[in-house]
Amino acid sequence: MAANMTWQLAIVILVPIIIGVKLDKAYGTKDVWTFVGLGVALIGSGLVMWRAVRAANRLPTIKLTEEQKRAIQKQYEEDDKE
């Protein structure tokens, strides 16, 4: 899931900024389209991260009994003593 989000972020951030730079060069504007691309990239990256968090929240979680929790806590305490 992290690798998928990494590729999505790379595309969502790089593509609008690169297009903005090329538009600035083509029209002779001074970084206007680059900043527009940056704004689009920020909005897009927020959406990618929001979708990733929603997908992560849908993953199943393990429900432990109180006995299992105590056993894990005891193991942590034993590991800390070493």
PDB file with SEQRES, HELIX, SHEET and CRYST1 records, atoms N, CA, C and O in Angstrom:
SEQRES   1 A   82  MET ALA ALA ASN MET THR TRP GLN LEU ALA ILE VAL ILE          
SEQRES   2 A   82  LEU VAL PRO ILE ILE ILE GLY VAL LYS LEU ASP LYS ALA          
SEQRES   3 A   82  TYR GLY THR LYS ASP VAL TRP THR PHE VAL GLY LEU GLY          
SEQRES   4 A   82  VAL ALA LEU ILE GLY SER GLY LEU VAL MET TRP ARG ALA          
SEQRES   5 A   82  VAL ARG ALA ALA ASN ARG LEU PRO THR ILE LYS LEU THR          
SEQRES   6 A   82  GLU GLU GLN LYS ARG ALA ILE GLN LYS GLN TYR GLU GLU          
SEQRES   7 A   82  ASP ASP LYS GLU                                              
HELIX    1 AA1 ALA A    2  TYR A   27  1                                  26    
HELIX    2 AA2 VAL A   32  ASN A   57  1                                  26    
HELIX    3 AA3 GLU A   66  LYS A   81  1                                  16    
CRYST1    1.000    1.000    1.000  90.00  90.00  90.00 P 1           1          
ATOM      1  N   MET A   1       0.826  -1.187   0.000  1.00  0.00           N  
ATOM      2  CA  MET A   1       0.000   0.000   0.000  1.00  0.00           C  
ATOM      3  C   MET A   1       0.876   1.258   0.000  1.00  0.00           C  
ATOM      4  O   MET A   1       0.545   2.248  -0.652  1.00  0.00           O  
ATOM      5  N   ALA A   2       1.987   1.213   0.731  1.00  0.00           N  
ATOM      6  CA  ALA A   2       2.874   2.379   0.785  1.00  0.00           C  
ATOM      7  C   ALA A   2       3.532   2.634  -0.566  1.00  0.00           C  
ATOM      8  O   ALA A   2       3.689   3.783  -0.977  1.00  0.00           O  
ATOM      9  N   ALA A   3       3.916   1.561  -1.258  1.00  0.00           N  
ATOM     10  CA  ALA A   3       4.537   1.732  -2.573  1.00  0.00           C  
ATOM     11  C   ALA A   3       3.542   2.328  -3.565  1.00  0.00           C  
ATOM     12  O   ALA A   3       3.907   3.171  -4.384  1.00  0.00           O  
ATOM     13  N   ASN A   4       2.304   1.896  -3.490  1.00  0.00           N  
ATOM     14  CA  ASN A   4       1.268   2.436  -4.363  1.00  0.00           C  
ATOM     15  C   ASN A   4       1.084   3.932  -4.106  1.00  0.00           C  
ATOM     16  O   ASN A   4       0.985   4.722  -5.044  1.00  0.00           O  
ATOM     17  N   MET A   5       1.039   4.310  -2.833  1.00  0.00           N  
ATOM     18  CA  MET A   5       0.861   5.719  -2.496  1.00  0.00           C  
ATOM     19  C   MET A   5       2.078   6.528  -2.944  1.00  0.00           C  
ATOM     20  O   MET A   5       1.933   7.671  -3.376  1.00  0.00           O  
ATOM     21  N   THR A   6       3.274   5.949  -2.844  1.00  0.00           N  
ATOM     22  CA  THR A   6       4.488   6.653  -3.262  1.00  0.00           C  
ATOM     23  C   THR A   6       4.445   6.989  -4.743  1.00  0.00           C  
ATOM     24  O   THR A   6       4.757   8.115  -5.132  1.00  0.00           O  
ATOM     25  N   TRP A   7       4.061   6.024  -5.574  1.00  0.00           N  
ATOM     26  CA  TRP A   7       3.973   6.287  -7.011  1.00  0.00           C  
ATOM     27  C   TRP A   7       2.894   7.308  -7.326  1.00  0.00           C  
ATOM     28  O   TRP A   7       3.082   8.173  -8.181  1.00  0.00           O  
ATOM     29  N   GLN A   8       1.775   7.211  -6.646  1.00  0.00           N  
ATOM     30  CA  GLN A   8       0.704   8.175  -6.880  1.00  0.00           C  
ATOM     31  C   GLN A   8       1.150   9.582  -6.505  1.00  0.00           C  
ATOM     32  O   GLN A   8       0.876  10.539  -7.229  1.00  0.00           O  
ATOM     33  N   LEU A   9       1.838   9.709  -5.373  1.00  0.00           N  
ATOM     34  CA  LEU A   9       2.319  11.031  -4.961  1.00  0.00           C  
ATOM     35  C   LEU A   9       3.350  11.577  -5.953  1.00  0.00           C  
ATOM     36  O   LEU A   9       3.327  12.760  -6.293  1.00  0.00           O  
ATOM     37  N   ALA A  10       4.248  10.711  -6.411  1.00  0.00           N  
ATOM     38  CA  ALA A  10       5.262  11.166  -7.371  1.00  0.00           C  
ATOM     39  C   ALA A  10       4.611  11.715  -8.635  1.00  0.00           C  
ATOM     40  O   ALA A  10       5.005  12.766  -9.140  1.00  0.00           O  
ATOM     41  N   ILE A  11       3.631  11.008  -9.132  1.00  0.00           N  
ATOM     42  CA  ILE A  11       2.958  11.450 -10.358  1.00  0.00           C  
ATOM     43  C   ILE A  11       2.153  12.722 -10.110  1.00  0.00           C  
ATOM     44  O   ILE A  11       2.217  13.669 -10.893  1.00  0.00           O  
ATOM     45  N   VAL A  12       1.394  12.736  -9.010  1.00  0.00           N  
ATOM     46  CA  VAL A  12       0.521  13.878  -8.719  1.00  0.00           C  
ATOM     47  C   VAL A  12       1.329  15.145  -8.447  1.00  0.00           C  
ATOM     48  O   VAL A  12       0.853  16.248  -8.717  1.00  0.00           O  
ATOM     49  N   ILE A  13       2.531  15.003  -7.922  1.00  0.00           N  
ATOM     50  CA  ILE A  13       3.351  16.188  -7.622  1.00  0.00           C  
ATOM     51  C   ILE A  13       4.177  16.610  -8.830  1.00  0.00           C  
ATOM     52  O   ILE A  13       4.222  17.792  -9.169  1.00  0.00           O  
ATOM     53  N   LEU A  14       4.824  15.663  -9.472  1.00  0.00           N  
ATOM     54  CA  LEU A  14       5.754  16.024 -10.553  1.00  0.00           C  
ATOM     55  C   LEU A  14       5.065  16.500 -11.830  1.00  0.00           C  
ATOM     56  O   LEU A  14       5.498  17.479 -12.438  1.00  0.00           O  
ATOM     57  N   VAL A  15       4.012  15.828 -12.235  1.00  0.00           N  
ATOM     58  CA  VAL A  15       3.377  16.153 -13.519  1.00  0.00           C  
ATOM     59  C   VAL A  15       2.869  17.599 -13.568  1.00  0.00           C  
ATOM     60  O   VAL A  15       3.196  18.307 -14.520  1.00  0.00           O  
ATOM     61  N   PRO A  16       2.086  18.071 -12.590  1.00  0.00           N  
ATOM     62  CA  PRO A  16       1.615  19.459 -12.684  1.00  0.00           C  
ATOM     63  C   PRO A  16       2.746  20.490 -12.628  1.00  0.00           C  
ATOM     64  O   PRO A  16       2.681  21.521 -13.297  1.00  0.00           O  
ATOM     65  N   ILE A  17       3.767  20.213 -11.841  1.00  0.00           N  
ATOM     66  CA  ILE A  17       4.870  21.177 -11.742  1.00  0.00           C  
ATOM     67  C   ILE A  17       5.658  21.216 -13.056  1.00  0.00           C  
ATOM     68  O   ILE A  17       6.017  22.292 -13.534  1.00  0.00           O  
ATOM     69  N   ILE A  18       5.924  20.047 -13.635  1.00  0.00           N  
ATOM     70  CA  ILE A  18       6.662  20.004 -14.909  1.00  0.00           C  
ATOM     71  C   ILE A  18       5.844  20.682 -16.011  1.00  0.00           C  
ATOM     72  O   ILE A  18       6.400  21.418 -16.826  1.00  0.00           O  
ATOM     73  N   ILE A  19       4.545  20.443 -16.041  1.00  0.00           N  
ATOM     74  CA  ILE A  19       3.700  21.103 -17.038  1.00  0.00           C  
ATOM     75  C   ILE A  19       3.723  22.614 -16.824  1.00  0.00           C  
ATOM     76  O   ILE A  19       3.778  23.377 -17.788  1.00  0.00           O  
ATOM     77  N   GLY A  20       3.680  23.051 -15.553  1.00  0.00           N  
ATOM     78  CA  GLY A  20       3.747  24.486 -15.257  1.00  0.00           C  
ATOM     79  C   GLY A  20       5.040  25.116 -15.741  1.00  0.00           C  
ATOM     80  O   GLY A  20       5.027  26.215 -16.295  1.00  0.00           O  
ATOM     81  N   VAL A  21       6.158  24.426 -15.534  1.00  0.00           N  
ATOM     82  CA  VAL A  21       7.457  24.944 -15.994  1.00  0.00           C  
ATOM     83  C   VAL A  21       7.471  25.057 -17.513  1.00  0.00           C  
ATOM     84  O   VAL A  21       7.937  26.056 -18.062  1.00  0.00           O  
ATOM     85  N   LYS A  22       6.957  24.027 -18.196  1.00  0.00           N  
ATOM     86  CA  LYS A  22       6.941  24.064 -19.661  1.00  0.00           C  
ATOM     87  C   LYS A  22       6.022  25.172 -20.188  1.00  0.00           C  
ATOM     88  O   LYS A  22       6.343  25.831 -21.177  1.00  0.00           O  
ATOM     89  N   LEU A  23       4.882  25.374 -19.527  1.00  0.00           N  
ATOM     90  CA  LEU A  23       3.994  26.459 -19.940  1.00  0.00           C  
ATOM     91  C   LEU A  23       4.640  27.822 -19.710  1.00  0.00           C  
ATOM     92  O   LEU A  23       4.474  28.729 -20.526  1.00  0.00           O  
ATOM     93  N   ASP A  24       5.368  27.976 -18.618  1.00  0.00           N  
ATOM     94  CA  ASP A  24       6.075  29.237 -18.369  1.00  0.00           C  
ATOM     95  C   ASP A  24       7.104  29.511 -19.452  1.00  0.00           C  
ATOM     96  O   ASP A  24       7.243  30.644 -19.911  1.00  0.00           O  
ATOM     97  N   LYS A  25       7.825  28.474 -19.861  1.00  0.00           N  
ATOM     98  CA  LYS A  25       8.827  28.650 -20.924  1.00  0.00           C  
ATOM     99  C   LYS A  25       8.151  28.963 -22.256  1.00  0.00           C  
ATOM    100  O   LYS A  25       8.638  29.796 -23.020  1.00  0.00           O  
ATOM    101  N   ALA A  26       7.021  28.294 -22.538  1.00  0.00           N  
ATOM    102  CA  ALA A  26       6.344  28.481 -23.822  1.00  0.00           C  
ATOM    103  C   ALA A  26       5.711  29.866 -23.938  1.00  0.00           C  
ATOM    104  O   ALA A  26       5.756  30.473 -25.008  1.00  0.00           O  
ATOM    105  N   TYR A  27       5.125  30.375 -22.857  1.00  0.00           N  
ATOM    106  CA  TYR A  27       4.420  31.647 -22.907  1.00  0.00           C  
ATOM    107  C   TYR A  27       5.243  32.808 -22.362  1.00  0.00           C  
ATOM    108  O   TYR A  27       4.797  33.954 -22.406  1.00  0.00           O  
ATOM    109  N   GLY A  28       6.415  32.531 -21.859  1.00  0.00           N  
ATOM    110  CA  GLY A  28       7.274  33.595 -21.357  1.00  0.00           C  
ATOM    111  C   GLY A  28       6.802  34.201 -20.049  1.00  0.00           C  
ATOM    112  O   GLY A  28       7.236  35.290 -19.673  1.00  0.00           O  
ATOM    113  N   THR A  29       5.931  33.515 -19.367  1.00  0.00           N  
ATOM    114  CA  THR A  29       5.486  34.016 -18.058  1.00  0.00           C  
ATOM    115  C   THR A  29       6.544  33.680 -17.018  1.00  0.00           C  
ATOM    116  O   THR A  29       7.344  32.761 -17.194  1.00  0.00           O  
ATOM    117  N   LYS A  30       6.532  34.427 -15.955  1.00  0.00           N  
ATOM    118  CA  LYS A  30       7.584  34.262 -14.962  1.00  0.00           C  
ATOM    119  C   LYS A  30       7.051  33.473 -13.771  1.00  0.00           C  
ATOM    120  O   LYS A  30       6.554  34.059 -12.809  1.00  0.00           O  
ATOM    121  N   ASP A  31       7.150  32.163 -13.831  1.00  0.00           N  
ATOM    122  CA  ASP A  31       6.790  31.235 -12.756  1.00  0.00           C  
ATOM    123  C   ASP A  31       5.318  31.227 -12.381  1.00  0.00           C  
ATOM    124  O   ASP A  31       4.959  30.659 -11.349  1.00  0.00           O  
ATOM    125  N   VAL A  32       4.461  31.831 -13.175  1.00  0.00           N  
ATOM    126  CA  VAL A  32       3.031  31.836 -12.856  1.00  0.00           C  
ATOM    127  C   VAL A  32       2.463  30.422 -12.945  1.00  0.00           C  
ATOM    128  O   VAL A  32       1.826  29.941 -12.009  1.00  0.00           O  
ATOM    129  N   TRP A  33       2.699  29.763 -14.076  1.00  0.00           N  
ATOM    130  CA  TRP A  33       2.151  28.424 -14.274  1.00  0.00           C  
ATOM    131  C   TRP A  33       2.836  27.396 -13.376  1.00  0.00           C  
ATOM    132  O   TRP A  33       2.232  26.384 -13.020  1.00  0.00           O  
ATOM    133  N   THR A  34       4.074  27.647 -13.015  1.00  0.00           N  
ATOM    134  CA  THR A  34       4.754  26.741 -12.085  1.00  0.00           C  
ATOM    135  C   THR A  34       4.063  26.760 -10.729  1.00  0.00           C  
ATOM    136  O   THR A  34       3.875  25.713 -10.110  1.00  0.00           O  
ATOM    137  N   PHE A  35       3.684  27.947 -10.266  1.00  0.00           N  
ATOM    138  CA  PHE A  35       2.986  28.035  -8.986  1.00  0.00           C  
ATOM    139  C   PHE A  35       1.556  27.485  -9.078  1.00  0.00           C  
ATOM    140  O   PHE A  35       1.041  26.924  -8.111  1.00  0.00           O  
ATOM    141  N   VAL A  36       0.930  27.647 -10.226  1.00  0.00           N  
ATOM    142  CA  VAL A  36      -0.383  27.023 -10.420  1.00  0.00           C  
ATOM    143  C   VAL A  36      -0.223  25.502 -10.353  1.00  0.00           C  
ATOM    144  O   VAL A  36      -1.020  24.814  -9.715  1.00  0.00           O  
ATOM    145  N   GLY A  37       0.807  24.988 -11.012  1.00  0.00           N  
ATOM    146  CA  GLY A  37       1.095  23.551 -10.957  1.00  0.00           C  
ATOM    147  C   GLY A  37       1.394  23.087  -9.539  1.00  0.00           C  
ATOM    148  O   GLY A  37       0.993  21.994  -9.138  1.00  0.00           O  
ATOM    149  N   LEU A  38       2.093  23.914  -8.788  1.00  0.00           N  
ATOM    150  CA  LEU A  38       2.380  23.581  -7.393  1.00  0.00           C  
ATOM    151  C   LEU A  38       1.092  23.509  -6.583  1.00  0.00           C  
ATOM    152  O   LEU A  38       0.926  22.614  -5.754  1.00  0.00           O  
ATOM    153  N   GLY A  39       0.189  24.438  -6.819  1.00  0.00           N  
ATOM    154  CA  GLY A  39      -1.105  24.401  -6.128  1.00  0.00           C  
ATOM    155  C   GLY A  39      -1.896  23.155  -6.466  1.00  0.00           C  
ATOM    156  O   GLY A  39      -2.480  22.518  -5.590  1.00  0.00           O  
ATOM    157  N   VAL A  40      -1.911  22.813  -7.747  1.00  0.00           N  
ATOM    158  CA  VAL A  40      -2.597  21.591  -8.175  1.00  0.00           C  
ATOM    159  C   VAL A  40      -1.935  20.372  -7.531  1.00  0.00           C  
ATOM    160  O   VAL A  40      -2.621  19.441  -7.112  1.00  0.00           O  
ATOM    161  N   ALA A  41      -0.606  20.378  -7.453  1.00  0.00           N  
ATOM    162  CA  ALA A  41       0.130  19.268  -6.843  1.00  0.00           C  
ATOM    163  C   ALA A  41      -0.204  19.141  -5.357  1.00  0.00           C  
ATOM    164  O   ALA A  41      -0.360  18.029  -4.853  1.00  0.00           O  
ATOM    165  N   LEU A  42      -0.313  20.258  -4.660  1.00  0.00           N  
ATOM    166  CA  LEU A  42      -0.651  20.206  -3.235  1.00  0.00           C  
ATOM    167  C   LEU A  42      -2.046  19.641  -3.017  1.00  0.00           C  
ATOM    168  O   LEU A  42      -2.252  18.814  -2.128  1.00  0.00           O  
ATOM    169  N   ILE A  43      -2.991  20.077  -3.815  1.00  0.00           N  
ATOM    170  CA  ILE A  43      -4.357  19.558  -3.696  1.00  0.00           C  
ATOM    171  C   ILE A  43      -4.389  18.070  -4.040  1.00  0.00           C  
ATOM    172  O   ILE A  43      -5.020  17.274  -3.344  1.00  0.00           O  
ATOM    173  N   GLY A  44      -3.708  17.711  -5.108  1.00  0.00           N  
ATOM    174  CA  GLY A  44      -3.668  16.304  -5.518  1.00  0.00           C  
ATOM    175  C   GLY A  44      -3.002  15.409  -4.491  1.00  0.00           C  
ATOM    176  O   GLY A  44      -3.467  14.296  -4.245  1.00  0.00           O  
ATOM    177  N   SER A  45      -1.916  15.882  -3.887  1.00  0.00           N  
ATOM    178  CA  SER A  45      -1.233  15.060  -2.880  1.00  0.00           C  
ATOM    179  C   SER A  45      -2.105  14.906  -1.638  1.00  0.00           C  
ATOM    180  O   SER A  45      -2.093  13.854  -1.000  1.00  0.00           O  
ATOM    181  N   GLY A  46      -2.849  15.933  -1.294  1.00  0.00           N  
ATOM    182  CA  GLY A  46      -3.778  15.809  -0.174  1.00  0.00           C  
ATOM    183  C   GLY A  46      -4.841  14.759  -0.441  1.00  0.00           C  
ATOM    184  O   GLY A  46      -5.197  13.986   0.449  1.00  0.00           O  
ATOM    185  N   LEU A  47      -5.353  14.730  -1.678  1.00  0.00           N  
ATOM    186  CA  LEU A  47      -6.354  13.728  -2.044  1.00  0.00           C  
ATOM    187  C   LEU A  47      -5.776  12.315  -2.023  1.00  0.00           C  
ATOM    188  O   LEU A  47      -6.437  11.380  -1.570  1.00  0.00           O  
ATOM    189  N   VAL A  48      -4.551  12.157  -2.510  1.00  0.00           N  
ATOM    190  CA  VAL A  48      -3.910  10.837  -2.491  1.00  0.00           C  
ATOM    191  C   VAL A  48      -3.734  10.352  -1.056  1.00  0.00           C  
ATOM    192  O   VAL A  48      -4.008   9.191  -0.750  1.00  0.00           O  
ATOM    193  N   MET A  49      -3.281  11.234  -0.186  1.00  0.00           N  
ATOM    194  CA  MET A  49      -3.076  10.843   1.202  1.00  0.00           C  
ATOM    195  C   MET A  49      -4.412  10.550   1.890  1.00  0.00           C  
ATOM    196  O   MET A  49      -4.501   9.624   2.696  1.00  0.00           O  
ATOM    197  N   TRP A  50      -5.437  11.320   1.582  1.00  0.00           N  
ATOM    198  CA  TRP A  50      -6.755  11.087   2.163  1.00  0.00           C  
ATOM    199  C   TRP A  50      -7.283   9.716   1.745  1.00  0.00           C  
ATOM    200  O   TRP A  50      -7.829   8.981   2.567  1.00  0.00           O  
ATOM    201  N   ARG A  51      -7.118   9.369   0.453  1.00  0.00           N  
ATOM    202  CA  ARG A  51      -7.553   8.056  -0.019  1.00  0.00           C  
ATOM    203  C   ARG A  51      -6.766   6.942   0.646  1.00  0.00           C  
ATOM    204  O   ARG A  51      -7.331   5.895   0.961  1.00  0.00           O  
ATOM    205  N   ALA A  52      -5.459   7.145   0.868  1.00  0.00           N  
ATOM    206  CA  ALA A  52      -4.634   6.121   1.505  1.00  0.00           C  
ATOM    207  C   ALA A  52      -5.062   5.899   2.950  1.00  0.00           C  
ATOM    208  O   ALA A  52      -5.098   4.762   3.421  1.00  0.00           O  
ATOM    209  N   VAL A  53      -5.384   6.972   3.650  1.00  0.00           N  
ATOM    210  CA  VAL A  53      -5.833   6.843   5.040  1.00  0.00           C  
ATOM    211  C   VAL A  53      -7.177   6.117   5.086  1.00  0.00           C  
ATOM    212  O   VAL A  53      -7.386   5.259   5.944  1.00  0.00           O  
ATOM    213  N   ARG A  54      -8.074   6.447   4.186  1.00  0.00           N  
ATOM    214  CA  ARG A  54      -9.366   5.757   4.148  1.00  0.00           C  
ATOM    215  C   ARG A  54      -9.190   4.273   3.861  1.00  0.00           C  
ATOM    216  O   ARG A  54      -9.868   3.441   4.462  1.00  0.00           O  
ATOM    217  N   ALA A  55      -8.277   3.931   2.940  1.00  0.00           N  
ATOM    218  CA  ALA A  55      -8.032   2.521   2.623  1.00  0.00           C  
ATOM    219  C   ALA A  55      -7.408   1.803   3.823  1.00  0.00           C  
ATOM    220  O   ALA A  55      -7.751   0.654   4.104  1.00  0.00           O  
ATOM    221  N   ALA A  56      -6.503   2.466   4.524  1.00  0.00           N  
ATOM    222  CA  ALA A  56      -5.872   1.860   5.694  1.00  0.00           C  
ATOM    223  C   ALA A  56      -6.881   1.644   6.816  1.00  0.00           C  
ATOM    224  O   ALA A  56      -6.785   0.661   7.551  1.00  0.00           O  
ATOM    225  N   ASN A  57      -7.827   2.534   6.955  1.00  0.00           N  
ATOM    226  CA  ASN A  57      -8.841   2.381   7.995  1.00  0.00           C  
ATOM    227  C   ASN A  57      -9.803   1.237   7.707  1.00  0.00           C  
ATOM    228  O   ASN A  57     -10.459   0.740   8.622  1.00  0.00           O  
ATOM    229  N   ARG A  58      -9.896   0.816   6.456  1.00  0.00           N  
ATOM    230  CA  ARG A  58     -10.774  -0.304   6.111  1.00  0.00           C  
ATOM    231  C   ARG A  58     -10.103  -1.656   6.323  1.00  0.00           C  
ATOM    232  O   ARG A  58     -10.769  -2.688   6.231  1.00  0.00           O  
ATOM    233  N   LEU A  59      -8.801  -1.678   6.605  1.00  0.00           N  
ATOM    234  CA  LEU A  59      -8.106  -2.944   6.815  1.00  0.00           C  
ATOM    235  C   LEU A  59      -8.598  -3.594   8.104  1.00  0.00           C  
ATOM    236  O   LEU A  59      -8.898  -2.900   9.076  1.00  0.00           O  
ATOM    237  N   PRO A  60      -8.682  -4.917   8.116  1.00  0.00           N  
ATOM    238  CA  PRO A  60      -9.143  -5.592   9.329  1.00  0.00           C  
ATOM    239  C   PRO A  60      -8.101  -5.478  10.447  1.00  0.00           C  
ATOM    240  O   PRO A  60      -6.897  -5.436  10.192  1.00  0.00           O  
ATOM    241  N   THR A  61      -8.581  -5.429  11.662  1.00  0.00           N  
ATOM    242  CA  THR A  61      -7.691  -5.382  12.820  1.00  0.00           C  
ATOM    243  C   THR A  61      -7.914  -6.621  13.670  1.00  0.00           C  
ATOM    244  O   THR A  61      -9.000  -7.200  13.692  1.00  0.00           O  
ATOM    245  N   ILE A  62      -6.864  -7.008  14.360  1.00  0.00           N  
ATOM    246  CA  ILE A  62      -6.930  -8.189  15.208  1.00  0.00           C  
ATOM    247  C   ILE A  62      -7.487  -7.781  16.564  1.00  0.00           C  
ATOM    248  O   ILE A  62      -7.020  -6.821  17.176  1.00  0.00           O  
ATOM    249  N   LYS A  63      -8.482  -8.512  17.022  1.00  0.00           N  
ATOM    250  CA  LYS A  63      -9.075  -8.261  18.334  1.00  0.00           C  
ATOM    251  C   LYS A  63      -8.456  -9.247  19.322  1.00  0.00           C  
ATOM    252  O   LYS A  63      -8.602 -10.459  19.165  1.00  0.00           O  
ATOM    253  N   LEU A  64      -7.766  -8.731  20.336  1.00  0.00           N  
ATOM    254  CA  LEU A  64      -7.129  -9.573  21.341  1.00  0.00           C  
ATOM    255  C   LEU A  64      -7.991  -9.664  22.587  1.00  0.00           C  
ATOM    256  O   LEU A  64      -8.679  -8.717  22.968  1.00  0.00           O  
ATOM    257  N   THR A  65      -7.932 -10.829  23.207  1.00  0.00           N  
ATOM    258  CA  THR A  65      -8.612 -10.978  24.489  1.00  0.00           C  
ATOM    259  C   THR A  65      -7.753 -10.340  25.571  1.00  0.00           C  
ATOM    260  O   THR A  65      -6.586 -10.023  25.343  1.00  0.00           O  
ATOM    261  N   GLU A  66      -8.332 -10.157  26.734  1.00  0.00           N  
ATOM    262  CA  GLU A  66      -7.580  -9.562  27.849  1.00  0.00           C  
ATOM    263  C   GLU A  66      -6.394 -10.446  28.228  1.00  0.00           C  
ATOM    264  O   GLU A  66      -5.329  -9.938  28.580  1.00  0.00           O  
ATOM    265  N   GLU A  67      -6.571 -11.748  28.157  1.00  0.00           N  
ATOM    266  CA  GLU A  67      -5.482 -12.675  28.480  1.00  0.00           C  
ATOM    267  C   GLU A  67      -4.328 -12.520  27.491  1.00  0.00           C  
ATOM    268  O   GLU A  67      -3.164 -12.527  27.890  1.00  0.00           O  
ATOM    269  N   GLN A  68      -4.642 -12.381  26.213  1.00  0.00           N  
ATOM    270  CA  GLN A  68      -3.605 -12.189  25.195  1.00  0.00           C  
ATOM    271  C   GLN A  68      -2.884 -10.867  25.399  1.00  0.00           C  
ATOM    272  O   GLN A  68      -1.667 -10.787  25.231  1.00  0.00           O  
ATOM    273  N   LYS A  69      -3.635  -9.824  25.762  1.00  0.00           N  
ATOM    274  CA  LYS A  69      -3.016  -8.519  26.013  1.00  0.00           C  
ATOM    275  C   LYS A  69      -2.055  -8.588  27.193  1.00  0.00           C  
ATOM    276  O   LYS A  69      -0.966  -8.017  27.143  1.00  0.00           O  
ATOM    277  N   ARG A  70      -2.460  -9.294  28.267  1.00  0.00           N  
ATOM    278  CA  ARG A  70      -1.583  -9.436  29.432  1.00  0.00           C  
ATOM    279  C   ARG A  70      -0.324 -10.212  29.078  1.00  0.00           C  
ATOM    280  O   ARG A  70       0.765  -9.873  29.541  1.00  0.00           O  
ATOM    281  N   ALA A  71      -0.464 -11.256  28.258  1.00  0.00           N  
ATOM    282  CA  ALA A  71       0.694 -12.050  27.851  1.00  0.00           C  
ATOM    283  C   ALA A  71       1.677 -11.214  27.036  1.00  0.00           C  
ATOM    284  O   ALA A  71       2.890 -11.320  27.214  1.00  0.00           O  
ATOM    285  N   ILE A  72       1.153 -10.396  26.156  1.00  0.00           N  
ATOM    286  CA  ILE A  72       2.014  -9.525  25.342  1.00  0.00           C  
ATOM    287  C   ILE A  72       2.706  -8.500  26.228  1.00  0.00           C  
ATOM    288  O   ILE A  72       3.899  -8.243  26.068  1.00  0.00           O  
ATOM    289  N   GLN A  73       1.962  -7.911  27.163  1.00  0.00           N  
ATOM    290  CA  GLN A  73       2.539  -6.931  28.083  1.00  0.00           C  
ATOM    291  C   GLN A  73       3.640  -7.571  28.922  1.00  0.00           C  
ATOM    292  O   GLN A  73       4.690  -6.968  29.143  1.00  0.00           O  
ATOM    293  N   LYS A  74       3.398  -8.784  29.383  1.00  0.00           N  
ATOM    294  CA  LYS A  74       4.402  -9.495  30.181  1.00  0.00           C  
ATOM    295  C   LYS A  74       5.658  -9.740  29.355  1.00  0.00           C  
ATOM    296  O   LYS A  74       6.771  -9.584  29.858  1.00  0.00           O  
ATOM    297  N   GLN A  75       5.489 -10.121  28.099  1.00  0.00           N  
ATOM    298  CA  GLN A  75       6.641 -10.357  27.221  1.00  0.00           C  
ATOM    299  C   GLN A  75       7.438  -9.071  27.001  1.00  0.00           C  
ATOM    300  O   GLN A  75       8.669  -9.097  27.000  1.00  0.00           O  
ATOM    301  N   TYR A  76       6.745  -7.953  26.816  1.00  0.00           N  
ATOM    302  CA  TYR A  76       7.421  -6.656  26.671  1.00  0.00           C  
ATOM    303  C   TYR A  76       8.227  -6.325  27.920  1.00  0.00           C  
ATOM    304  O   TYR A  76       9.361  -5.855  27.828  1.00  0.00           O  
ATOM    305  N   GLU A  77       7.646  -6.567  29.068  1.00  0.00           N  
ATOM    306  CA  GLU A  77       8.336  -6.268  30.333  1.00  0.00           C  
ATOM    307  C   GLU A  77       9.561  -7.140  30.504  1.00  0.00           C  
ATOM    308  O   GLU A  77      10.595  -6.676  30.986  1.00  0.00           O  
ATOM    309  N   GLU A  78       9.454  -8.413  30.109  1.00  0.00           N  
ATOM    310  CA  GLU A  78      10.610  -9.316  30.177  1.00  0.00           C  
ATOM    311  C   GLU A  78      11.705  -8.888  29.212  1.00  0.00           C  
ATOM    312  O   GLU A  78      12.890  -8.953  29.540  1.00  0.00           O  
ATOM    313  N   ASP A  79      11.303  -8.448  28.015  1.00  0.00           N  
ATOM    314  CA  ASP A  79      12.281  -7.991  27.027  1.00  0.00           C  
ATOM    315  C   ASP A  79      12.993  -6.718  27.513  1.00  0.00           C  
ATOM    316  O   ASP A  79      14.180  -6.527  27.249  1.00  0.00           O  
ATOM    317  N   ASP A  80      12.266  -5.860  28.216  1.00  0.00           N  
ATOM    318  CA  ASP A  80      12.870  -4.625  28.730  1.00  0.00           C  
ATOM    319  C   ASP A  80      13.905  -4.909  29.802  1.00  0.00           C  
ATOM    320  O   ASP A  80      14.883  -4.172  29.922  1.00  0.00           O  
ATOM    321  N   LYS A  81      13.712  -5.964  30.585  1.00  0.00           N  
ATOM    322  CA  LYS A  81      14.646  -6.310  31.651  1.00  0.00           C  
ATOM    323  C   LYS A  81      15.986  -6.785  31.082  1.00  0.00           C  
ATOM    324  O   LYS A  81      17.032  -6.613  31.709  1.00  0.00           O  
ATOM    325  N   GLU A  82      15.943  -7.374  29.903  1.00  0.00           N  
ATOM    326  CA  GLU A  82      17.175  -7.898  29.293  1.00  0.00           C  
ATOM    327  C   GLU A  82      17.984  -6.827  28.727  1.00  0.00           C  
ATOM    328  O   GLU A  82      19.054  -7.087  28.175  1.00  0.00           O  
TER     329      GLU A  82                                                      
END                                                                             
